[in-house]
């Protein structure tokens, strides 16, 4: 371990143990020493800094007493505190109020920003990565701007098999996540106007991209069957973004008759549909409905990703373009750099080609089916008649709507203090979401009990 951050001046009048204590404390407060980082042993630090063991021990004991570090018997000293906010400048105290210095580490994460590591066979994924790294002739050159052909061939077959998407490898464009692809789409759909229609409650990250690209956004209404045809007609837009497999916020699935109405609208108005099929293949309690693109591949841009199928850190998404947009894309293709890792693309291609992805998908459907039942039963047991519970299937989450008026922001902050993170549902009052994609089954009951107790405590005040 490098100790350059430790500042000691033996000529100072200040005791050395206090200087050491202050230096380590500052490193924890500014985040240079993060939660659970292991500190050097007393013997090791004594030797490296040429200080007595008593000096090191006194500094460590003071840090332990103040909660900055902890002593684990037989293992050593570890950083205990997670900095929330460094103390404000004295001139601002009284204006903004004192903030909590520390926050508890997140033990129960219901945000959906992670996956349960027990669901992923990392050994297999590492094997494919190693196989690619051993092919030096492949990784010593830049990748194709459209995406590696090997992966586009694999995706063409996979997306047809699993989602009914019709597209040749040359129709597929790969990117590092959905947003980079949306930026490309914004440049391709200008012939359809500068207005895009979205559901009132929709994909916020997509909206940000559209705004960045200068597109006007019009929000359209939906009911229990999905987007209402009249609202779409009244919008005046010729571009539509839709998540037919399940709105990310409401969880509503676009019914088949509405899908056909939207395709009819696109044909009659020379429009284009951007189909965001987020987690479309991950349905487990109902049978997956084929993608809209399979019913009209000349009017639909299909978008798929792998953040919940594999790992969120594997940033690979893809889109299947209608032929007219492929032709337009290829005119300017050389101007765009590929954003997704070539190594990960080639590893994923082989993962798909060998059948490992479909095998993993079947496993995940079973796991998430069982997990959703456990979550549902636990939520109903804890909340009873005090809340309405809704499954957001493709979001791998439950929406909880409390029957009593509750300050969700206050609830969120109280839960963070207890090491729990939830999703604030901004589309409904007194509502929050709990994603179960990243929380182990064995933690569900304990976490939901804490959430319910916190709700009760807030509502009693």
Legacy VTK file of the C-alpha trace (Angstrom):
# vtk DataFile Version 3.0
C-alpha trace
ASCII
DATASET POLYDATA
POINTS 461 float
0.000 0.000 0.000
1.269 3.520 -0.816
1.223 5.955 2.115
1.895 9.198 0.206
-1.322 10.660 1.605
0.062 10.511 5.172
1.556 13.855 6.166
3.787 13.893 9.247
6.100 16.614 10.492
8.276 15.443 13.363
9.473 18.998 13.998
5.933 20.150 14.792
4.835 20.566 18.348
1.731 18.472 17.630
1.962 14.810 18.804
2.711 12.378 15.972
-0.263 10.165 16.827
-2.547 13.200 16.440
-0.999 14.115 13.070
-1.492 10.534 11.879
-5.072 10.487 13.193
-5.867 13.789 11.423
-4.380 12.670 8.097
-6.295 9.375 8.008
-9.490 11.105 9.131
-9.222 13.639 6.271
-8.566 10.856 3.757
-11.770 9.132 4.874
-13.785 12.356 4.787
-12.691 13.295 1.272
-13.355 9.786 -0.025
-9.757 8.750 -0.750
-10.190 5.925 1.744
-13.537 4.335 0.951
-15.825 2.208 3.086
-14.368 -1.203 3.998
-10.850 -0.326 2.789
-8.268 -2.265 4.815
-5.711 -0.167 6.666
-2.133 -1.396 7.151
-1.441 -3.301 10.343
0.093 -1.482 13.309
3.363 -3.382 12.792
3.495 -2.680 9.047
2.728 1.039 9.378
5.203 1.345 12.240
7.964 -0.096 10.051
7.096 1.901 6.926
6.754 5.269 8.688
9.515 4.662 11.256
7.120 5.360 14.108
6.616 3.515 17.357
3.800 0.996 17.525
2.336 2.960 20.433
1.977 6.028 18.182
0.137 4.019 15.523
-2.034 2.288 18.117
-3.064 5.586 19.746
-4.084 7.047 16.361
-6.066 3.930 15.433
-7.780 3.814 18.830
-8.920 7.433 18.454
-10.269 6.733 14.946
-12.105 3.666 16.285
-13.606 5.675 19.143
-14.991 8.253 16.692
-16.403 5.632 14.313
-14.063 6.276 11.396
-12.544 2.782 11.446
-13.258 -0.559 13.090
-11.010 -3.303 14.430
-11.907 -6.788 13.189
-10.251 -9.421 15.434
-7.666 -11.568 13.630
-8.131 -9.495 10.453
-7.132 -5.893 11.105
-8.480 -2.368 10.781
-11.070 -1.314 8.180
-12.672 1.993 7.216
-16.087 2.090 8.882
-17.567 5.451 7.914
-18.992 6.376 4.515
-18.829 10.113 4.016
-22.134 11.784 3.202
-20.956 15.369 3.108
-17.873 17.114 4.441
-18.738 19.701 7.074
-19.756 22.976 5.419
-17.718 26.132 5.635
-18.378 27.900 8.944
-19.735 30.916 7.079
-22.573 28.806 5.680
-23.620 27.167 8.960
-27.017 28.511 9.944
-27.910 29.199 6.303
-28.032 25.627 5.062
-28.054 23.736 8.349
-25.723 20.988 9.481
-25.813 17.794 7.413
-25.264 14.278 8.640
-21.551 13.568 8.283
-21.989 9.888 7.506
-24.539 7.622 5.919
-24.962 3.904 6.311
-23.673 1.700 3.494
-26.458 0.408 1.251
-27.172 -3.159 2.302
-30.541 -3.649 0.594
-30.629 -2.168 -2.921
-34.088 -2.057 -4.543
-33.124 0.446 -7.270
-32.587 -2.117 -10.041
-29.139 -0.705 -10.830
-27.481 -4.022 -10.086
-28.095 -7.731 -10.554
-27.844 -10.523 -8.009
-24.362 -11.955 -8.517
-25.705 -15.424 -7.648
-27.738 -15.294 -10.884
-24.678 -14.832 -13.092
-22.180 -17.546 -13.990
-19.124 -15.324 -14.179
-16.847 -18.272 -14.915
-18.525 -18.808 -18.285
-18.439 -15.099 -19.174
-14.749 -14.879 -18.174
-14.018 -17.888 -20.354
-15.436 -16.154 -23.437
-13.492 -12.981 -22.610
-10.269 -15.000 -22.290
-10.954 -16.743 -25.597
-11.216 -13.383 -27.346
-8.088 -12.028 -25.653
-6.172 -15.029 -26.955
-7.070 -14.039 -30.542
-4.452 -11.319 -30.904
-5.202 -10.716 -34.574
-8.768 -9.687 -33.615
-8.033 -7.301 -30.769
-5.086 -5.399 -32.224
-7.253 -3.462 -34.678
-10.123 -0.997 -34.340
-13.634 -2.394 -34.412
-16.228 -1.885 -37.129
-18.217 1.361 -36.592
-21.503 -0.519 -37.080
-20.480 -3.254 -34.635
-18.607 -6.519 -35.088
-20.060 -8.630 -37.891
-19.764 -11.784 -35.774
-22.055 -10.248 -33.148
-24.492 -8.805 -35.706
-24.907 -12.256 -37.252
-25.519 -13.770 -33.807
-27.987 -11.009 -32.857
-29.925 -11.412 -36.095
-30.603 -15.060 -35.255
-31.113 -14.499 -31.518
-33.561 -11.586 -31.833
-35.657 -13.522 -34.354
-35.679 -16.668 -32.206
-36.512 -14.911 -28.927
-38.443 -11.768 -29.982
-39.578 -12.389 -33.570
-37.469 -9.508 -34.920
-36.870 -9.645 -38.680
-33.565 -8.144 -39.717
-30.406 -9.108 -41.535
-26.983 -8.554 -39.900
-26.475 -5.484 -42.103
-29.620 -3.918 -40.565
-28.179 -4.123 -37.046
-26.177 -1.341 -35.376
-24.457 -1.903 -32.031
-23.690 0.666 -29.323
-22.608 1.001 -25.702
-26.074 1.313 -24.207
-29.392 2.666 -25.419
-28.588 6.385 -25.249
-25.704 6.379 -27.803
-28.008 4.573 -30.239
-30.773 7.105 -29.628
-28.379 9.900 -30.593
-27.762 8.089 -33.892
-31.510 7.642 -34.390
-32.115 11.373 -33.913
-29.880 12.039 -36.894
-31.575 9.372 -39.010
-35.232 10.324 -38.497
-35.084 14.021 -39.411
-37.044 13.322 -42.602
-39.999 12.411 -40.350
-40.111 15.853 -38.745
-38.768 17.382 -35.558
-41.524 16.270 -33.177
-41.527 12.981 -31.296
-44.431 11.505 -29.333
-43.894 9.730 -26.003
-46.166 8.405 -23.292
-46.880 10.882 -20.506
-44.852 8.680 -18.183
-41.955 7.292 -20.160
-38.238 6.763 -20.585
-36.624 9.886 -19.049
-33.142 9.136 -20.392
-34.565 8.995 -23.906
-36.351 12.293 -23.401
-33.043 13.886 -22.418
-31.437 12.690 -25.669
-34.306 14.032 -27.774
-34.099 17.404 -26.053
-30.313 17.499 -26.556
-30.870 16.886 -30.278
-33.424 19.674 -30.588
-36.527 17.521 -31.058
-39.848 18.761 -29.729
-41.547 16.297 -27.401
-45.293 15.827 -27.190
-46.722 13.634 -24.436
-49.600 11.304 -25.314
-52.180 9.610 -23.129
-52.571 5.918 -22.409
-55.134 3.719 -20.702
-55.099 0.111 -19.467
-54.589 -1.109 -23.038
-51.666 1.238 -23.707
-51.349 4.300 -25.940
-54.706 5.669 -27.081
-54.923 5.952 -30.904
-56.745 9.279 -30.809
-54.090 10.839 -28.598
-51.432 9.701 -31.056
-53.340 11.134 -34.031
-53.902 14.435 -32.232
-50.195 14.777 -31.416
-49.268 15.749 -34.973
-46.032 13.776 -34.595
-44.707 11.266 -37.123
-42.128 9.761 -34.756
-43.180 7.647 -31.768
-41.144 6.133 -28.934
-42.930 3.239 -27.268
-42.139 0.406 -24.864
-44.818 -2.139 -25.819
-43.529 -4.910 -23.542
-44.100 -2.827 -20.443
-43.783 0.875 -19.654
-40.770 1.309 -17.363
-42.812 3.269 -14.817
-46.365 1.941 -15.084
-45.594 -1.611 -16.200
-48.507 -1.502 -18.676
-48.219 -3.801 -21.688
-49.396 -2.540 -25.057
-52.247 -4.819 -26.121
-52.112 -6.451 -29.563
-54.991 -4.432 -31.038
-53.276 -1.206 -29.975
-50.020 -2.375 -31.554
-51.826 -2.873 -34.830
-53.469 0.563 -34.469
-50.035 2.158 -34.029
-48.600 0.350 -37.049
-51.633 1.500 -39.059
-50.996 5.070 -37.875
-47.356 4.826 -39.036
-48.394 3.537 -42.470
-51.078 6.174 -42.968
-48.897 9.075 -41.803
-45.558 7.936 -43.218
-44.353 7.685 -39.635
-41.630 5.775 -37.816
-41.865 3.837 -34.531
-38.938 3.465 -32.120
-39.642 0.252 -30.206
-37.719 0.155 -26.923
-37.981 -3.529 -26.006
-36.326 -3.155 -22.598
-36.276 -6.612 -20.971
-38.900 -7.821 -23.460
-37.480 -11.351 -23.340
-37.547 -11.448 -19.537
-41.267 -12.078 -19.094
-41.764 -14.925 -16.643
-45.335 -14.785 -15.323
-46.940 -14.176 -18.722
-45.990 -15.383 -22.197
-43.746 -12.885 -24.040
-45.542 -11.004 -26.815
-43.452 -10.815 -30.020
-41.859 -7.485 -30.852
-43.833 -5.008 -32.968
-40.963 -4.912 -35.455
-41.838 -8.402 -36.657
-45.212 -7.097 -37.879
-43.828 -4.080 -39.734
-40.074 -4.089 -40.202
-40.183 -1.116 -42.575
-41.890 1.154 -40.017
-40.205 0.087 -36.755
-36.739 0.637 -35.300
-36.209 -2.156 -32.788
-33.949 -1.597 -29.749
-32.667 -4.310 -27.395
-30.081 -4.504 -24.598
-28.376 -6.918 -22.204
-27.978 -4.938 -18.959
-30.330 -7.203 -16.986
-29.600 -10.386 -18.934
-25.870 -10.266 -18.292
-24.207 -7.545 -16.236
-25.041 -3.814 -16.096
-21.333 -3.180 -16.667
-21.484 -4.942 -20.052
-22.643 -1.924 -22.040
-23.938 -3.485 -25.239
-27.226 -2.541 -26.879
-28.358 -2.900 -30.466
-30.960 -1.643 -32.903
-32.442 -3.155 -36.042
-33.097 -0.467 -38.656
-35.576 -0.446 -41.566
-33.744 -0.714 -44.895
-34.265 2.939 -45.842
-32.576 4.045 -42.607
-29.754 1.512 -43.063
-28.995 3.109 -46.420
-28.990 6.555 -44.820
-26.842 5.369 -41.909
-24.191 3.855 -44.186
-23.713 7.136 -46.056
-22.306 8.704 -42.880
-21.199 5.541 -41.044
-17.491 6.333 -41.342
-18.043 9.510 -39.310
-19.108 7.547 -36.239
-16.842 5.617 -33.892
-18.099 2.418 -32.314
-18.854 3.016 -28.626
-19.062 -0.609 -27.430
-15.972 -2.617 -26.502
-14.791 -4.832 -29.361
-13.636 -7.472 -26.872
-17.042 -7.607 -25.155
-18.828 -7.681 -28.518
-16.847 -10.713 -29.679
-17.290 -12.441 -26.312
-21.059 -11.866 -26.466
-21.190 -13.156 -30.054
-19.700 -16.468 -28.965
-21.842 -16.561 -25.831
-24.927 -16.295 -28.052
-23.679 -18.606 -30.804
-22.893 -21.432 -28.359
-26.414 -21.283 -26.901
-25.241 -20.027 -23.501
-27.394 -16.886 -23.609
-30.663 -18.726 -24.289
-29.789 -21.231 -21.558
-29.088 -18.327 -19.193
-32.369 -16.647 -20.227
-34.364 -19.759 -19.314
-32.598 -19.854 -15.950
-33.334 -16.168 -15.285
-37.022 -16.539 -16.144
-37.281 -19.292 -13.535
-35.334 -17.306 -10.928
-37.319 -14.093 -11.437
-40.603 -16.003 -11.412
-39.753 -17.497 -8.016
-38.388 -14.185 -6.734
-41.491 -12.242 -7.768
-43.727 -14.717 -5.914
-41.632 -14.356 -2.750
-41.681 -10.561 -3.068
-45.425 -10.492 -3.708
-46.228 -12.724 -0.738
-43.934 -10.762 1.565
-45.344 -7.393 0.482
-48.943 -8.556 0.907
-48.143 -10.029 4.318
-46.448 -6.844 5.540
-48.669 -4.181 3.981
-52.011 -6.002 3.907
-54.828 -3.561 3.126
-52.634 -0.511 3.725
-51.266 -0.526 0.153
-52.003 -1.676 -3.384
-49.267 -3.839 -4.909
-48.603 -4.026 -8.666
-46.068 -6.160 -10.525
-44.004 -4.298 -13.161
-42.911 -7.490 -14.872
-40.348 -6.378 -17.442
-38.936 -3.826 -14.983
-38.404 -6.686 -12.493
-40.084 -4.558 -9.851
-43.187 -3.993 -7.752
-45.046 -0.707 -7.477
-46.382 0.002 -3.981
-49.150 2.603 -3.670
-49.805 3.479 -0.033
-53.411 4.137 0.913
-52.381 6.771 3.444
-50.792 10.078 2.423
-47.058 9.636 2.901
-44.064 11.879 2.293
-42.091 9.610 -0.065
-39.030 11.874 -0.004
-38.938 11.631 3.777
-39.424 7.862 3.563
-36.598 7.588 1.027
-34.181 9.514 3.264
-35.107 7.530 6.363
-34.547 4.247 4.521
-31.153 5.370 3.175
-30.106 6.003 6.776
-30.929 2.347 7.442
-29.024 1.073 4.417
-32.015 0.642 2.073
-32.562 2.280 -1.314
-35.926 2.367 -3.081
-37.206 4.023 -6.276
-39.416 7.097 -5.902
-42.314 6.686 -8.344
-42.961 10.206 -9.609
-45.995 9.226 -11.663
-48.177 8.416 -8.643
-48.740 9.988 -5.247
-47.762 8.053 -2.106
-45.961 5.546 -4.287
-42.568 3.879 -4.617
-41.075 0.961 -6.541
-38.981 -1.961 -5.346
-36.831 -3.720 -7.938
-35.848 -7.268 -7.058
-33.204 -7.719 -9.760
-30.257 -7.097 -7.449
-31.375 -8.205 -4.002
-30.708 -11.786 -2.834
-33.800 -13.823 -1.957
-32.660 -14.311 1.638
-32.662 -10.526 2.231
-36.149 -9.778 0.908
-38.152 -10.465 4.074
-35.846 -8.508 6.394
-35.662 -5.500 4.079
-39.409 -5.269 3.461
-40.080 -5.533 7.202
-37.805 -2.531 7.767
-39.555 -0.614 4.976
-43.010 -1.295 6.447
-41.897 -0.340 9.964
-40.424 2.897 8.618
-43.665 3.719 6.765
-45.616 3.142 9.988
-43.222 5.309 12.004
-43.479 8.195 9.535
-47.267 8.029 9.406
-47.569 8.012 13.202
-45.665 11.265 13.546
LINES 1 462
461 0 1 2 3 4 5 6 7 8 9 10 11 12 13 14 15 16 17 18 19 20 21 22 23 24 25 26 27 28 29 30 31 32 33 34 35 36 37 38 39 40 41 42 43 44 45 46 47 48 49 50 51 52 53 54 55 56 57 58 59 60 61 62 63 64 65 66 67 68 69 70 71 72 73 74 75 76 77 78 79 80 81 82 83 84 85 86 87 88 89 90 91 92 93 94 95 96 97 98 99 100 101 102 103 104 105 106 107 108 109 110 111 112 113 114 115 116 117 118 119 120 121 122 123 124 125 126 127 128 129 130 131 132 133 134 135 136 137 138 139 140 141 142 143 144 145 146 147 148 149 150 151 152 153 154 155 156 157 158 159 160 161 162 163 164 165 166 167 168 169 170 171 172 173 174 175 176 177 178 179 180 181 182 183 184 185 186 187 188 189 190 191 192 193 194 195 196 197 198 199 200 201 202 203 204 205 206 207 208 209 210 211 212 213 214 215 216 217 218 219 220 221 222 223 224 225 226 227 228 229 230 231 232 233 234 235 236 237 238 239 240 241 242 243 244 245 246 247 248 249 250 251 252 253 254 255 256 257 258 259 260 261 262 263 264 265 266 267 268 269 270 271 272 273 274 275 276 277 278 279 280 281 282 283 284 285 286 287 288 289 290 291 292 293 294 295 296 297 298 299 300 301 302 303 304 305 306 307 308 309 310 311 312 313 314 315 316 317 318 319 320 321 322 323 324 325 326 327 328 329 330 331 332 333 334 335 336 337 338 339 340 341 342 343 344 345 346 347 348 349 350 351 352 353 354 355 356 357 358 359 360 361 362 363 364 365 366 367 368 369 370 371 372 373 374 375 376 377 378 379 380 381 382 383 384 385 386 387 388 389 390 391 392 393 394 395 396 397 398 399 400 401 402 403 404 405 406 407 408 409 410 411 412 413 414 415 416 417 418 419 420 421 422 423 424 425 426 427 428 429 430 431 432 433 434 435 436 437 438 439 440 441 442 443 444 445 446 447 448 449 450 451 452 453 454 455 456 457 458 459 460
